[in-house]
Amino acid sequence: MADRYAVIGHPVAHSKSPWIHTEFARQTGQALEYGRIEAPLEGFARAVDEFRAAGGRGANVTLPFKEQAFSYCGEASARARAAAAVNTLRFEGASIYGDNTDGVGLVIDLERNLGRAIAGKRLLLMGAGGAARGVLQPLLERGPAVLRIANRTARRAEALAGLFQDVKGGGFGDLAGESFDLLINATSAGLANDTPALPQGIFARGAFAYDMVYGRDTLFLALARAAGAATSDGLGMLVEQAAESFQLWRGKRPDTAPVLAALRGR
């Protein structure tokens, strides 16, 4: 019988993770089934408990449950602890292990797939929830010249920035007069057809804008293009973080290039 995995979120019907992991399994000769679980906003732990009881071996966790997933774990990786957020759960008997593959997935997509350097760049990270937490430490490890966090609720950005050395956080209005080479949107604004309230001049000459939302041309990306910036959605990050999750579960890292190419062509 095939091992069972799933992506858990709210909403989750749009997720491409089942197709991605099915392709990974075919490529590596693994027997698994991968589905979707849309958990109630107040019912994450119950939904995971039910999936485990039904034989689930692991799960990916997406918005808005990554911080709850961290609390759910009995043991977590160092990068998950640094983020206080989990996007990958592995179940072995009574053991619940949590990891966060978002940051490494983002870095691989930016540097390898898109050819965009992080080192030495002025970087703006938008958002202060689980998605932002998951990528902050890996981005810092790549050596940006500046890393700023901006969020609609300034105190959340300030609190997150305070966990790291030489990182400053605040509201979007605090960015007036500044410009950045690399702008990463880790908010869910694109899912609501909205965009962070960025001041004029925020995009430096030759800037690159990245939205973690995938499969749609978000208002943030449209705003960036209008300002002369190059752009990308988060599809590559989705595939790369999925490959890291797959390796944690199955011990094999699939080749992401053909899967990403197929998704881009769908």
FENPEPE-V165475 format. One line per field, one symbol per residue. ss: DSSP state (H for helix, E for strand, C for the rest). phi: phi as a letter, one per 20 degrees, with the letter a starting at -180 (. if undefined). A space follows every 10 residues. Layout:
ss = ???
phi = ???
This chain:
ss = CCEEEEEEEC CCCCCCHHHH HHHHHHHHCC CEEEEEEECC CCCHHHHHHH HHHCCEEEEE ECCCCHHHHH HHCCEECHHH HHHCCCCEEE EECCEEEEEC CHHHHHHHHH HHHCCCCCCC CEEEEECCCH HHHHHHHHHH HCCCCEEEEE CCCHHHHHHH HCCCCCCEEE CHHHHCCCCE EEEEECCCHH HHCCCCCCCC CCEEEEEEEE ECCCCCCCHH HHHHHHCCCE EECCHHHHHH HHHHHHHHHH CCCCCHHHHH HHHHHC
phi = .ffdcaddab ebfefeggff fffgfffdme ebdccdceef gdcfffffgf fffeofeabe ccgddfffff fffebcffff ffelbcdcdc dcmeecddcc dfffffffff eefdmdfdgm eeddddocef ffgfdfffff femffbcddc bgegffffff ffecfmddcr efffegndcc eccdedeegf fdlcbgeeff mfefgmfcdc dffcnbefff ffffffenef bbeefffgff fffffgfffd mcdffegfff ffffef
